[in-house]
Amino acid sequence: MTAITTMTLAHDPVTRSELWSAWHPELLILAMLALTALLYRSGLAHLTKRRRRLVGPANVAAFSGALVAFAVALASPLEVAASSLFAAHMVQHLLLMLVAAPLLVCGRPVVVLMQAVPRRGRRPLYLFRARRSVRAAMDALSHPVAVWGVGAVVLWAWHLPTLYEAALRSDAVHALEHASLVAASALVWAVALGRTRRSLAIPAAAGLLFATSLQSGALGALLALAQRPLYPIHAAVAPSWGLTPLEDQQLAGGLMWVPPGMVYLVVIAALLVRWLGSLDIPNGEPAATARESS
C-alpha cells in the first residue's frame, strides 16, 4: 500500500477490502441535491396553484430518478472506487451521461425551477431569454451538428490521459469534469427528445443519437483494444482489485463501448416507432416533428 498512499489524488485510492470503511458521504453534494428537490417541489406547488399542467407525474418521477442517479454517482462508495479503478470511474461517467442527464431533461427542470424563483427575479430572466441574440445563440447551440460536436469534444477531452489525471488530482477539476459531461449529455438529450425551443425532426434526432453512439463507441473500442495501459495513475491500485492495469482499462473500454450503444439503440427505436405511428395521424402535426408534450 506504500505506492498507493504516496499518490496525490483528490480522493485517496483504496483497495477493494477498504472500500466501505473509507467511504464518507459527501454532505455538500447531498445538501445540494436536497435543496434542488425542495426548489423543484416549490415550483410544482406554484404550477398547481396556477392550474398549469405543464408537468405530469412522469416528469416528476424522471426528475426524482435523476437526483437518485446523481446521489449514487457522486455521494456513494462509487465515488471512492472511481478514484481507484478506471472501470469504476467509467461507471460513474455512464451514470451521469446515460441515466442522470436524460432523466433530468425529461423532468423539465427549467419550467419547474423557474416557478420557484420569486416573481421579481423571474421577469429579468424571461427578458434575458427573449433577447434576439440569446435566442440566436440558443438556436445555434441546439443545432444537431453543434450538439454532436460539443458532446464529442467534451467526452474525448476528459479521457485524454493528461486531463483525466488532472481531474483525479484536483477536486475542482473533478467537479468541472462532471459538470461538463452532464451539461454536454443533457444538451444532446434535450435536442434529441424535443426539449429545445425548436423541435428537431424525429429522423434527425435519431441520427443525432446514432452519431453520438458511434463516437462514444469509438472511444470505448480504443480503450478496450489498446495493447498497453494509457492511464498509469491507476497502475498501483488496480492489482488490489484483482485486475492488471490493462484489464482495468479493457473493462472500462467495454463498459463505454457496449452499454451506451444499447441505450441509444433502444431510444432510437422508440423515436422511430413514434414517428412511424405519427404517419397515420391525418390532421395532426407533421410526421417528422410530432412529439409528445410530456
KERO-983861 format. One line per field, with one value per residue: chain; x, y, z of N, C-alpha, C in turn. Coordinates in steps of 0.1 Angstrom, whole numbers. Each point is the difference from the previous one (the first is absolute). Layout:
REM KERO-983861
kette <- c(A:...)
nX <- c(X:...)
nY <- c(Y:...)
nZ <- c(Z:...)
caX <- c(X:...)
caY <- c(Y:...)
caZ <- c(Z:...)
cX <- c(X:...)
cY <- c(Y:...)
cZ <- c(Z:...)
END
This chain:
REM KERO-983861
kette <- c(A:A:A:A:A:A:A:A:A:A:A:A:A:A:A:A:A:A:A:A:A:A:A:A:A:A:A:A:A:A:A:A:A:A:A:A:A:A:A:A:A:A:A:A:A:A:A:A:A:A:A:A:A:A:A:A:A:A:A:A:A:A:A:A:A:A:A:A:A:A:A:A:A:A:A:A:A:A:A:A:A:A:A:A:A:A:A:A:A:A:A:A:A:A:A:A:A:A:A:A:A:A:A:A:A:A:A:A:A:A:A:A:A:A:A:A:A:A:A:A:A:A:A:A:A:A:A:A:A:A:A:A:A:A:A:A:A:A:A:A:A:A:A:A:A:A:A:A:A:A:A:A:A:A:A:A:A:A:A:A:A:A:A:A:A:A:A:A:A:A:A:A:A:A:A:A:A:A:A:A:A:A:A:A:A:A:A:A:A:A:A:A:A:A:A:A:A:A:A:A:A:A:A:A:A:A:A:A:A:A:A:A:A:A:A:A:A:A:A:A:A:A:A:A:A:A:A:A:A:A:A:A:A:A:A:A:A:A:A:A:A:A:A:A:A:A:A:A:A:A:A:A:A:A:A:A:A:A:A:A:A:A:A:A:A:A:A:A:A:A:A:A:A:A:A:A:A:A:A:A:A:A:A:A:A:A:A:A:A:A:A:A:A:A)
nX <- c(8:14:1:-10:4:10:-10:1:-11:-10:-3:4:8:-8:2:-3:8:6:-7:-7:11:4:-12:-1:-13:-1:1:10:4:-1:7:9:0:1:9:6:-1:4:9:3:-1:8:8:0:2:9:5:-1:5:9:-1:13:-5:11:-2:2:-6:-1:-2:-8:-5:1:-4:-9:-2:0:-7:-7:0:-2:-9:-4:0:-5:-9:4:2:-9:-2:1:-8:-6:5:-5:-11:6:-3:3:10:1:-3:8:8:-2:0:10:5:-2:1:9:8:-3:1:12:4:-4:7:4:12:2:-10:4:13:-4:-10:11:3:3:-12:5:6:-12:-5:11:-2:-13:3:9:-8:-8:12:0:10:-7:-11:7:6:-12:-5:11:-1:-13:8:-5:6:-5:-12:1:4:-8:-9:4:1:-11:-6:5:-3:-11:1:5:11:5:-11:0:14:-1:-10:9:9:-11:-5:6:11:0:-3:10:8:-5:1:12:2:-6:6:11:-1:-3:10:8:-3:3:10:6:-3:4:10:3:4:8:-12:9:0:-10:0:1:-10:-6:2:-4:-10:-2:2:-8:-8:1:-1:-10:-6:4:-3:-11:-1:3:-7:-10:4:2:12:-1:2:-10:-3:13:-9:-6:12:1:-13:0:12:-2:-5:11:5:5:9:5:-2:4:9:3:-2:7:8:-1:1:10:3:-3:0:8:7:-2:4:10:3:-2:7:9:0:0:10:6:-3:4:11:2:-3:8:5:-7:6:-13:-4:10:10:9:0:9:-10:-9:-2:1:-10:0)
nY <- c(-12:-1:-7:-5:-1:-2:-5:11:-4:5:-12:-4:-7:-10:-10:-11:-5:12:-4:-9:-4:2:-5:12:0:5:6:6:-11:-7:10:0:-13:0:11:-7:-11:8:6:-13:-4:10:-2:-13:4:9:-10:-7:10:1:-13:0:-8:7:-5:-12:-10:-2:13:0:-12:6:12:-7:-7:12:5:-11:1:13:-4:-9:8:10:-7:-10:-12:2:11:-8:-10:11:4:-13:-1:-2:-13:2:6:-10:-9:8:1:-13:0:8:-7:-12:4:7:2:-12:-6:7:-3:-13:4:7:0:4:-7:-11:-1:4:-9:-5:7:9:5:8:-11:-4:12:3:-12:3:12:-6:-10:11:4:8:6:0:3:9:4:0:6:8:1:1:6:-10:6:12:-5:-6:11:7:-10:-1:13:2:-10:3:13:-3:-8:12:-8:11:3:-13:0:11:-6:-11:9:5:3:12:-6:-8:11:7:-11:-3:13:0:-12:4:12:-5:-10:9:7:-11:-4:13:0:-11:4:10:3:3:12:-5:-7:-10:-1:-10:-1:14:-1:-9:8:10:-7:-4:12:3:-10:4:13:-3:-7:10:9:-7:-1:13:2:-6:5:10:0:12:0:8:-5:3:10:-10:0:9:3:-1:-3:10:3:-7:12:-3:10:-10:-10:8:4:-13:-2:11:-4:-13:6:7:-12:-10:3:10:-8:-8:9:5:-13:-2:11:-3:-13:5:8:-10:-8:10:2:-13:0:11:-8:-7:11:0:5:-8:0:7:-11:9:8:-10:6:-8:6:-13)
nZ <- c(0:1:-11:6:12:-8:-6:-7:6:-7:-3:12:-8:-2:8:-6:8:-4:-10:8:6:-12:-2:-3:3:-12:11:-6:-6:11:6:-10:1:13:-1:-9:8:10:-8:-5:12:3:-11:3:13:-5:-7:11:7:-11:4:0:-9:3:12:-4:5:-13:-2:10:-4:-12:5:7:-11:-6:10:-1:-14:2:9:-8:-10:9:6:-8:4:-10:6:11:-5:-4:12:1:-6:-11:2:13:-4:-9:10:7:-10:-2:13:-1:-11:4:12:7:-11:-6:12:2:-12:2:10:-12:4:-13:-6:7:-1:-12:3:3:-11:10:-1:9:4:-2:2:7:6:0:4:8:3:1:4:-11:6:11:-6:-7:11:6:-11:0:14:-3:-9:-6:-10:5:3:-11:-6:7:-2:-13:-1:7:-6:-12:2:8:-11:-3:0:-6:-7:-3:0:-7:-5:0:-3:-6:11:-2:-5:10:8:-6:1:12:3:-7:6:11:-1:-5:9:9:-6:-1:12:4:-9:4:12:-8:8:-12:-2:-8:-1:2:-13:2:-14:1:9:-8:-11:8:5:-12:-4:10:-3:-12:4:8:-10:-8:10:2:-13:0:11:-6:-12:9:-4:6:13:-1:12:1:2:-7:-5:10:-4:-13:2:9:-12:-1:-5:-12:-1:-9:9:9:-9:-3:13:3:-9:5:12:-5:-5:9:13:-3:-8:10:9:-8:-2:13:4:-8:5:13:-3:-6:11:9:-7:-1:14:0:-8:10:6:-4:12:3:8:-7:-8:-6:5:-2:11:11:7:4)
caX <- c(-8:8:-1:-13:-2:9:-6:-7:-13:-11:-4:10:-4:-2:-1:-13:-4:-1:-10:-11:6:6:-10:-7:-9:3:-12:-3:-8:-13:-8:-4:-11:-12:-5:-6:-13:-9:-4:-9:-13:-6:-4:-12:-11:-4:-7:-13:-9:-4:-8:7:4:11:9:-8:6:12:11:4:7:13:9:4:10:13:6:5:11:11:5:8:13:9:0:0:13:5:9:13:5:3:13:10:-1:-4:-13:-10:-1:-8:-14:-4:-2:-12:-11:-3:-3:-11:-11:-3:-2:-13:-11:-1:-7:-14:-7:-3:5:-1:-14:-4:9:-3:-11:5:7:-10:-5:9:12:-4:-2:13:4:-8:5:13:-2:-7:8:2:14:-1:-8:9:10:-6:-3:12:5:-8:1:5:14:7:-2:8:14:2:0:12:12:0:3:14:10:1:7:14:7:4:-12:-6:7:-2:-13:1:9:-6:-15:-6:0:-10:-14:-1:-2:-14:-9:0:-5:-14:-6:1:-9:-13:-3:-3:-13:-11:-3:-6:-14:-9:-1:6:-10:-4:0:7:-7:4:11:12:3:6:13:9:4:8:13:6:4:12:13:2:4:13:8:0:8:15:4:-1:9:14:9:7:-8:1:-2:9:-3:-7:9:4:-12:-8:3:-7:-14:0:1:12:-4:-6:-13:-8:-3:-9:-13:-5:-3:-12:-12:-3:-2:-12:-13:-5:-6:-13:-9:-3:-8:-14:-7:-2:-12:-13:-3:-4:-13:-10:0:-7:-14:-6:-3:-14:-8:-4:-1:9:12:8:5:14:3:-10:6:-9:3:4)
caY <- c(12:12:7:5:12:11:7:12:0:7:-10:-10:-13:-10:-14:-5:-3:12:9:5:7:12:9:10:7:14:8:12:-5:-4:13:6:-8:3:13:-1:-7:9:10:-6:-2:14:3:-8:5:12:-3:-6:11:7:-10:-2:-14:-2:-11:-11:-9:-6:10:0:-12:1:9:-7:-10:7:3:-12:-4:9:-4:-13:3:9:0:-14:-6:0:11:-4:-10:6:5:-11:-10:7:-6:6:14:-1:-2:13:8:-5:3:15:3:-9:-1:13:11:0:1:14:7:-4:6:13:8:15:4:-1:8:15:4:1:13:10:6:11:-5:-8:9:2:-12:-1:10:-4:-11:5:8:-6:-6:-12:-10:-4:-9:-13:-8:-5:-10:-11:-7:-14:-1:7:-9:-12:4:3:-12:-7:7:-1:-14:-5:8:-4:-13:1:-4:12:5:-10:-1:12:-1:-8:7:13:0:10:-5:-11:5:5:-11:-5:10:1:-12:1:10:-4:-11:5:7:-10:-6:10:2:-13:-3:11:9:13:10:-5:-15:-6:-11:-12:-7:7:-3:-14:1:6:-10:-10:6:1:-14:-4:6:-5:-14:0:1:-13:-10:4:-4:-15:-7:5:-10:4:10:14:8:-6:4:-11:-12:-5:-3:-10:-14:-3:-4:-13:3:7:13:-1:-5:11:9:-8:0:13:2:-7:7:12:-5:-8:5:12:-4:-7:11:8:-8:-1:13:3:-8:6:12:-4:-6:11:7:-8:0:13:1:-3:11:8:15:3:7:-7:-13:0:8:-3:-3:1:12:-3)
caZ <- c(0:1:-13:-1:9:-4:-12:3:-6:8:9:1:-6:10:-5:0:14:8:-6:8:11:-5:-5:9:-9:-4:6:-8:-12:5:4:-13:-6:8:-3:-14:1:7:-9:-10:7:1:-13:-3:7:-7:-13:4:4:-12:-8:-13:-1:-9:5:4:9:-7:1:14:2:-7:7:12:-4:-3:13:5:-7:4:13:-2:-8:6:15:5:-1:-14:-1:5:-9:-13:1:1:-11:-12:-4:9:-5:-12:4:5:-12:-7:9:-1:-14:-5:10:6:-9:-6:10:3:-11:0:12:-3:12:-2:2:14:9:-3:8:14:1:2:-12:-4:-6:-11:-12:-8:-7:-12:-9:-6:-10:-11:-9:-13:0:8:-8:-11:6:4:-12:-6:8:-1:-14:2:-3:11:11:-1:2:14:7:-3:5:15:4:-4:7:13:1:-3:13:8:7:9:12:6:6:12:9:5:2:-9:-14:0:-1:-13:-9:1:-4:-14:-6:2:-8:-14:-2:1:-13:-10:3:-1:-14:-5:6:-3:12:-4:-5:-14:0:-11:-6:6:-6:3:14:0:-6:10:10:-7:-1:14:4:-8:6:13:-2:-5:12:7:-8:1:13:2:-9:1:4:12:8:-4:12:10:13:6:-1:13:7:-6:5:12:-3:-8:-14:-4:-5:-13:1:5:-11:-9:6:-1:-14:-3:5:-9:-13:-2:6:-6:-13:2:4:-12:-9:5:-2:-15:-5:5:-8:-14:1:1:-13:-9:4:-3:-14:-2:5:-12:2:11:-4:-11:6:4:12:10:13:11:8:14)
cX <- c(8:-1:-14:-1:9:-6:-8:-13:-10:-6:10:-5:-1:0:-15:-5:-2:-11:-10:5:5:-11:-6:-9:4:-12:-3:-9:-14:-9:-5:-11:-13:-6:-7:-13:-11:-4:-9:-14:-7:-6:-13:-13:-5:-8:-14:-10:-5:-8:7:5:12:9:-9:7:13:12:5:8:14:9:4:11:13:7:6:13:12:5:8:13:10:1:-2:14:6:10:14:6:5:14:11:0:-6:-14:-11:-2:-9:-14:-6:-4:-13:-12:-4:-5:-12:-12:-4:-4:-14:-12:-2:-8:-15:-7:-4:4:-1:-14:-3:8:-2:-11:4:7:-11:-4:9:12:-3:0:13:4:-8:4:13:-2:-7:9:4:14:0:-7:9:11:-5:-4:13:6:-8:-1:6:15:8:-1:9:15:3:1:13:13:1:3:14:10:3:6:14:7:3:-12:-6:7:-1:-14:1:8:-6:-15:-7:0:-10:-14:-3:-3:-14:-10:-1:-5:-15:-6:0:-10:-15:-4:-4:-14:-12:-3:-7:-14:-9:-3:6:-11:-5:2:7:-8:5:10:13:5:6:14:10:4:8:15:7:4:13:13:3:5:15:10:1:8:15:5:1:10:15:9:8:-9:3:-1:8:-4:-8:9:3:-12:-7:3:-7:-15:0:1:14:-4:-6:-14:-10:-4:-9:-14:-7:-4:-12:-13:-4:-4:-15:-13:-5:-7:-14:-10:-5:-9:-15:-7:-2:-12:-13:-4:-5:-14:-11:-2:-9:-15:-6:-3:-15:-9:-4:1:9:12:7:7:14:2:-10:7:-11:5:5:14)
cY <- c(13:7:7:13:12:7:12:1:7:-9:-11:-13:-10:-14:-4:-3:12:9:6:7:14:10:9:8:15:8:12:-4:-4:12:7:-7:2:13:1:-6:9:11:-5:-2:14:4:-7:6:13:-4:-6:11:8:-9:-1:-14:-2:-11:-11:-10:-7:9:0:-12:0:8:-7:-10:6:3:-13:-4:9:-4:-13:3:8:-1:-14:-6:0:12:-3:-10:7:6:-11:-8:8:-5:7:15:1:-2:13:9:-5:3:15:3:-7:-2:13:10:-2:1:15:8:-3:6:14:10:15:5:1:10:15:4:1:13:11:8:12:-5:-8:9:3:-12:-2:10:-3:-11:5:8:-8:-7:-13:-11:-6:-10:-13:-8:-6:-11:-13:-7:-14:-1:6:-9:-12:4:3:-12:-8:6:-2:-14:-4:8:-5:-14:1:-2:12:6:-9:0:14:0:-8:7:12:-1:10:-5:-12:4:6:-11:-5:10:1:-13:0:10:-4:-11:5:8:-10:-5:10:2:-13:-2:12:9:14:9:-4:-15:-5:-12:-13:-8:6:-3:-14:0:6:-11:-11:5:1:-14:-4:6:-5:-15:0:2:-12:-10:3:-5:-15:-7:5:-12:3:10:14:9:-5:4:-11:-12:-6:-5:-12:-15:-3:-3:-12:2:5:13:-1:-6:10:9:-7:-1:13:3:-8:6:12:-4:-5:6:13:-3:-6:11:8:-7:-1:13:3:-8:5:13:-3:-6:11:8:-8:0:14:1:-3:11:9:15:5:8:-7:-12:1:7:-3:-5:0:11:-3:1)
cZ <- c(0:-13:-2:8:-3:-12:5:-8:8:10:1:-6:11:-7:1:15:8:-5:9:12:-4:-5:10:-10:-2:5:-9:-12:4:3:-13:-7:8:-3:-14:1:6:-10:-11:6:1:-13:-4:7:-6:-13:3:4:-12:-10:-14:0:-9:4:6:10:-6:1:14:3:-7:8:13:-3:-3:13:7:-7:3:14:0:-6:8:15:6:-1:-14:-1:5:-9:-13:1:0:-13:-13:-4:9:-5:-12:4:5:-11:-7:8:-3:-14:-5:9:5:-10:-8:9:4:-11:0:12:-2:11:-2:3:15:9:-2:9:15:3:3:-12:-4:-7:-13:-13:-7:-7:-13:-10:-6:-10:-13:-9:-13:0:8:-7:-11:5:4:-12:-6:8:0:-14:2:-2:12:12:0:2:14:8:-2:6:15:4:-3:8:14:1:-6:13:8:7:9:13:8:8:13:10:7:1:-9:-14:-1:-1:-14:-10:1:-5:-15:-7:1:-9:-15:-3:1:-12:-11:2:-2:-15:-6:4:-2:12:-3:-6:-14:0:-12:-6:6:-7:2:14:2:-5:10:10:-6:-1:13:5:-8:6:14:-1:-5:11:8:-7:1:13:2:-8:1:5:12:8:-4:12:11:14:8:2:14:8:-6:5:13:-2:-9:-14:-3:-6:-14:1:5:-11:-10:5:-2:-15:-5:6:-8:-13:-2:7:-6:-14:2:4:-11:-10:4:-2:-15:-5:5:-8:-14:0:1:-13:-10:3:-3:-15:-3:5:-11:2:12:-5:-11:6:4:13:11:13:10:8:14:2)
END
